[in-house]
Amino acid sequence: MKVVEVHLLQNVAPANLNRDDTGSPKSAMFGGYRRARVSSQSQKRAVREAFPGQLPVDNLAVRTKKLLGKLVEKLTAQGKAKDDAEVAARAALEGVGLGLKSGSTEYLLFIGNEEVNRIAQIILEHWDELQELGRQSSSEEGKAKKKSAKAKVPDALKRALESVFDGGRAVDLALFGRMLADRPEWNVDAAAQVAHAISTHKVDREFDFYTAVDDLSPKEETGAGMMGDVEFYSATLYRYANVNLEKLVENLQGDSELALRGVRAFLQSFVDTLPSGKQNTFAAHNPPDFVVVTVREGAPRNLANAFAKPVWRGREGLITSSVAALDGYMGKIERAYGGSKSSAHFLNLSDAKPSHAGKEHPSLDDLLSAVMRDVEELLEAM
C-alpha cells in the first residue's frame, strides 16, 4: 500500500467547532480522560468546501437530494422547456431506480458533476423516448409507479444511464467514497481516511453566559432583550488523515495527473480548514503549529497513542509538550516497525526540536512541494 499521511497539532482558542444534538461541543473518552473531539465527517465537509478553486468544477462532486432540479437546470440551458425537462429527467431517474418524492431523491446522493453532465446528455439523446415514458407514468402512484417506470425504460437506455455512475473522475468522491445500500454497484470505496480529532490533554467544557440588549428599548427600561449560554472549550488537537494513492488512482480511472492534483488539494485543504461551527461567535481561526506529512509504502499509522497519557501544560505549554510527545512516539514507532521506504517532511512553529519527523521546511508551500515530488515518484513507479 502506497500511502500519504498527515499529522497536525493545532491549538484552538475557545471554540465550539462541532456540536452534538444538545449544542454541546463533542468530546470522547481516550486514555481514561475526557478529550475534546472534532468529528471526522465535519472535517471532511470543511475540506470539500475548500476544493473549488483548487480543482476544476467538472472534477468535483455534489451531495444532494435535488438532482432532479440540477438536471432540469442543465436541460433548460439547452433550450428545453422546463416542464418537458422535468418530465424527461424524472423518467430517467426513476428508470434507474432513483425514486423521487416531492421532487427530491429518497436519500442524499453523492454524485460527480461529470456524472450529472453525462446523465443530462443521455436525456437529450433520448429526449422523445423519455418524454413518452414520463407522461405514461405520470398517472401512476407510489411503489407501483417506481417499479413501472424502471420496467418500462428500454434495456439499452437503462444500461447507458447506469453506466454513468462510475464516480465521474470527481476528486472529492474518489477521496471520500460513495455508499448506496440498494445500489452497491455504484459504490466507491474511499481512498482517504480522516480520524476524529482529539485533544492531546484532558478538557473541561466551560459555559459562556451572554446577554443581548434591545437597541430600541427606552433608557429607563432595564434588563436584557435576551440571554442564554453556550458551551465551549479550548484545546490542542491532534488531527490525522491518510490517502491510499493506489486506490485514488483507481477511483479516478487511472488518471495519475489528476490524482496528484487531488493529493495536493487534500493536504492543503486539510491543513487550512476547520469546521465552521460557532465561528461567528468564537473566531477560532488558529492554523496548526506542527504539520508532519509522510509518504511511504506500508500500512497507515495513526499516532494518537502518543497522547494516551494526557499531555500536561508544565512550563513549556501544551503546544511544545504535545509536539515533543508526538515526535518521541514517532521515534518509537519507527524503531519498532521500520520506515517502509518512507520520507517525512515537517513544519514547526513550536519551541520543540523534533528529531524523528523528517526534513524541516520553512513554509507550508515548501513542505507541500517536497511532498508532491515524493508522491510523483511513487505514482510513476505504480
Steps between C-alpha positions, in 0.01 A plus 500: 500500500636840398375759745528870577433592863458836668527566873407840644525658844268797513442721803144631480386803699161483680263342246204273434600371157292184496182465710288206609119492500487707820730774367794389714846463344569136416736307724629145553665285765857409403766359728252521786453878471242725337639657181377765260390342172432622146325240288643349186191594300517869590867515400429333166225752432739788570760347267245452219385860530860615443543307173332745257771721354761230552340244267285529185124504559456193277734308734290569809180348636186617675307334782132564443141381490426761234645318198173540310520879526867498396418298189205726414732799527747343255226398256334842496844651432492291181172663395252245633177612665508464879192277524628271225844488658352393832297224337804360318737531797249338734452209259877451476558501877203276578607274215820409686324460834565842650161563654377857533277655762393863470772549240781363718683167493430268791849546643798732472690401189871579469543547127776643283428805286631301204243228578223763508612636164500152346146428630383827346665408170332158494164663570551733203598206277184308601273801538188380318521155654526637854222751440266217404607283794462790742150586389389136506604466865371839614159356593643214704571527873728374775709184481313378196606814315866454595505133393307579183734782399805281552346214304394716205842652429654305209798289598745692279397833655505355850854365446614837367361681805637246747846512343521869592542421870873428494618790717545737209865573586379723785793544738293551816284196420815296430649609832197464725304228323132431428274244666152412376347208687256405225738561208834352614630493142513881515704503820848653502745393772660806656868562428536729803444443870456783751519437874293674764722774637561476874671726749844395617393578857204475733231766446219648706223672311414854604192719463472850355199682643395775260241776484376714214363852530190614312621811314153652490428465872457833686782593737281462805426138410758270656586140426616306199303439184612139511747281685642151480815296521725305264752229583857513374849370558856588407721212388817388328368255242675206338360458148584213265410391146639276229460446126543162330669602174425178315130519588484868404645432154259208457200713601611770254502243220878488474556877475827537694532870419158573648587282801811710556294820494247338730761408761639855500152650536414257780816575700467876450132497599548270800764734642307819418151410621299427811124447535310828514283435809443815709787679327302824483491481879859385569710570185742219594697521177826356630732332246693187603825543692640168383444321167657166407440330164641156424510323164570129518411142424328309779196504726366836629607609852276719711725636777229602746650262758773756549234670712341199671661645809375861491755773442530741792571867452813536713736789439528434127127524430264258326617561143870438558429207732264346241755535220766336719262214589406439135861515381610258771226255411588523131852391593368202694276393212785528249731291718234236560345472154745662257459775248374291204684712239366816660569867459375760748477878497393739774417861580552611859389822669551372855807523722550123483793353307367190317754234406276229348266699275718508188618810316397842628360761262458874558151526348201288410558565128854366526381196696224418251732542203745251653219258585358515149838414349502185715138421408576542131786251528270246660233551236753461219612169653146362507 
